[in-house]
Amino acid sequence: MAHPNDNLKRKFLTIKINKEPAKLQLDTASHITILSHKTWKNINCPQLKPTEHAACDVSGRMLKLIGDLCGYSTNHKTNMNVWPNVMP
């Protein structure tokens, strides 16, 4: 169960993916970036390719990832590899 003060500790940033704004939670320990289905729809449903990635939630349960974004661009400069995955 989430603690009422958890949102005070979470960091979010808004980036543009294919020129559409997307508010994402910053997680420096994550190896992939996960977009909700709603966010994917908000950025005009860019094409997906089958994913080879796997991810678990904080409880260790596997997340169902439906694909990786194809041919996307962002306005966020980073040295990290970003693997946008979409989940239902």
Secondary structure, 3 states (H helix, E strand, C coil): CCCCCHHHHCCEEEEEECCEEEEEECCCCCCCEEEEHHHHHHCCCCCEECCCCCCECCCCCECCCCEEECCCCECCCCCCCCCEEEEC
